[in-house]
Amino acid sequence: MSPLRIQQVDGDAMLRDWQHVHNMIIPSHLLSLDEVHERSGRHRLTVAYLGDVLVGCSTVRPPADGTSTATVISRVLPAHRRQGIGGRLYERELAEARALGADVIETVVLASNEDGLQFARSRGFTEIERYLLPGDSVPYVDLRLA
């Protein structure tokens, strides 16, 4: 098995890889490359590869001014789930969020993503809110690390 490589997004090719995983996992909210580029200026975006094969991505939304809450999101393509990749992404990004001063950790999962909800709950997250974005029909689930 090839080693897992997790890298912070750097350049258009990696932005496109991050975009691909995001859009596969969240088909109800497809992001353009421009939107991903804009996010990369506000959030820490990483991509994960097994060898040269794209397998996932992650996002850390740092604490906003005056808060100590960060959002950590790990996404793994369905064909690569249950291999420990999500756990490694999550642990890495949790450490990053803590290094950025976060005392409270949240995540968000599309309600239709049962694997993602199970993953979050198995790591101690509990649901705090469900909501629909304008025009969406599938809610998002906000969860907080207990």
N, C-alpha and C positions, 0 to 999 in steps of 0.2 A: 504494500500500500504506500502511495506517495505521502510525503509529509504535508501537514496542513500549514499553509502560509497565510498569515493575516497581515494586511498592509493598509496603512492609511491611504485614502484616495489621493492620487497625484497624477494629474493629466487627464486628457479627454478619454483615453481608452479605459481607464479605471472608473471614470465618471459613468461611462456607458455601461460598464459591468455592474456597477452599483444600481444604476437605473434599471437594467434588465432584471435583476433579482427583485428589486422593489416592485416593479410592475407585474412580475409573475406572481408575487405573493399578495399584492393588493391590486387586483385587476379593476376594482371599482374606482380607483384614484390613480390613473396613469399620469406619470410625471414626464414632462419634456426634458431634454438635456439642459435647456436654459434653467428650468426650475431646480434640477439637481445641482447645477453649478451654483445657483443662488444659495441653496441649502448648505453647500460645502463651505460657504463663508460664515455660516452661523453655527453649524453643528460639526461634530467630528464624524466623518464617514469612513468606514473601512470596508474592504472586500476580502473574501476568503477563497483560497484556491487549494485544491488537492493536486499537487504538481502544477500543471497548467490548466486544470479544469476548474472553472468558476463554480463554487458550491454555495456561497452565501454572501451576506453583507450585514453590516450593523451600523447603528446610529447612536451617538451620544449627544443628547441635547443638554448642554451645560446649565448649571443653575443660573437663572436670570438674576439681574441685579437685585440685591436685597433678599434673596431667597437661598435656601440650601437644598432645593429639589432639582434633581436631574432625571432625565428620561433615558433609559437604556433599551434599545430595540435590537434584537438579533433575528435575522431572517435566514433560513436555510431552504434551498430548493428541495422540493418533495423527494426527489430521487436520492438525496444525500442525508435525509433525516435518520435519526436513531443510530448515529455513528459517533456521537460525542462532539460533533462540530458545533452545534448550537451552544452546548455547555462551555466549550472553549471560547467561543465568541463572547458569550455572556460574561464569563469570569474576567476576561480581558477588559471588556467595556465597563463592567462594574468597578474594577480597580481604577480605570480612567476617570469615571464619574466621581469616585471618592477622592482622587488626587485633585480634582477640580473644586473640591470643597463641599460635595454633596453629602448631606446627612440623611436625606429622604430620597429613595429611589422609586421611580415609577416606570411603567411600560405601557404600551398600547398595542392591542391586537384586534384585527378584524374579527368580528363575532363568528364569521363562517370558518375561520381557521382553527378548527378543533385541536390540531396538533400544537399550534402556538399557545392556545389557552391552557392546554394540559401542561406544556413546558413551563409556562409562567407560574401556574399554581404549584407545580412540583418543586419550584424553587422558593416558595413562600409568599408569592404575590397573592393579594386578595382584591377582588373587584371593588372599585369605588364609584364607577359611573359608566353608563352606556349612552351613546349619543349618535345621531345621524348628521353627517355633513350635508349641506344643501345639495339636493339632486340625487343623493345616495339612497339605496334601499337596504343596505346591510349596515348595521351599526358597528361602531368601534367600541371597544371595551378598554377603559382605563383601569389599570391595576396598580397597587402600591405594595412594596415589599414590607411585610409585617415585621 
